[in-house]
């Protein structure tokens, strides 16, 4: 019996490296999702406001109120 030496040891290290790689992949992809905010794409507040109004997320009154606050 070879115990943990030989191929059994290499297999254990390979599984550990693959497992660590999967964890790192998910951490990095989650941080990219978090960093991919609206501001990081270079959109101005006015552009964001116009898109929200066009999608129907806000009413005309809210649009006008927020627009006047942005332009101050």
C-alpha positions as CSV (number, residue, x, y, z in Angstrom):
1,X,0.0,0.0,0.0
2,X,1.3,3.4,-0.9
3,X,-0.9,5.5,1.5
4,X,-1.1,9.1,0.4
5,X,2.1,8.9,-1.7
6,X,2.3,8.3,-5.4
7,X,-0.8,8.8,-7.5
8,X,-3.2,9.1,-4.6
9,X,-1.3,12.1,-3.2
10,X,-1.2,13.8,-6.6
11,X,-4.9,13.2,-7.1
12,X,-5.7,14.7,-3.7
13,X,-3.6,17.8,-4.7
14,X,-5.3,18.0,-8.1
15,X,-8.8,17.9,-6.5
16,X,-7.7,20.6,-4.0
17,X,-6.4,22.9,-6.7
18,X,-9.5,22.4,-8.8
19,X,-11.7,23.2,-5.8
20,X,-9.7,26.3,-5.0
21,X,-10.0,27.4,-8.6
22,X,-13.8,27.0,-8.6
23,X,-14.0,29.1,-5.4
24,X,-11.8,31.8,-6.8
25,X,-13.8,31.9,-10.0
26,X,-17.1,32.4,-8.1
27,X,-15.6,35.1,-5.9
28,X,-14.2,37.0,-8.9
29,X,-17.4,36.7,-10.9
30,X,-19.5,37.9,-7.9
31,X,-17.2,40.9,-7.4
32,X,-17.5,41.8,-11.1
33,X,-21.2,41.7,-10.8
34,X,-21.1,44.0,-7.8
35,X,-18.6,46.4,-9.5
36,X,-20.8,46.5,-12.7
37,X,-22.9,49.3,-11.3
38,X,-24.6,51.9,-13.4
39,X,-21.9,54.6,-12.6
40,X,-19.1,52.3,-13.7
41,X,-20.5,52.2,-17.2
42,X,-20.0,56.0,-17.6
43,X,-23.7,57.0,-17.7
44,X,-24.6,60.4,-16.4
45,X,-27.4,60.8,-13.9
46,X,-29.5,62.5,-16.6
47,X,-29.1,59.5,-18.9
48,X,-30.1,57.1,-16.1
49,X,-33.1,59.3,-15.3
50,X,-34.2,59.4,-18.9
51,X,-33.9,55.6,-19.2
52,X,-35.9,55.0,-16.0
53,X,-38.7,57.3,-17.2
54,X,-38.7,55.6,-20.6
55,X,-39.0,52.2,-18.9
56,X,-42.0,53.5,-16.9
57,X,-40.2,53.0,-13.6
58,X,-41.0,56.6,-12.5
59,X,-43.8,59.0,-13.2
60,X,-43.6,62.4,-15.0
61,X,-43.8,64.2,-11.7
62,X,-41.0,62.1,-10.2
63,X,-39.0,62.7,-13.4
64,X,-39.4,66.5,-13.2
65,X,-38.6,66.6,-9.5
66,X,-35.4,64.4,-9.8
67,X,-34.3,66.3,-12.9
68,X,-34.5,69.6,-11.1
69,X,-32.5,68.2,-8.2
70,X,-29.8,66.9,-10.5
71,X,-29.5,70.2,-12.4
72,X,-28.9,72.2,-9.2
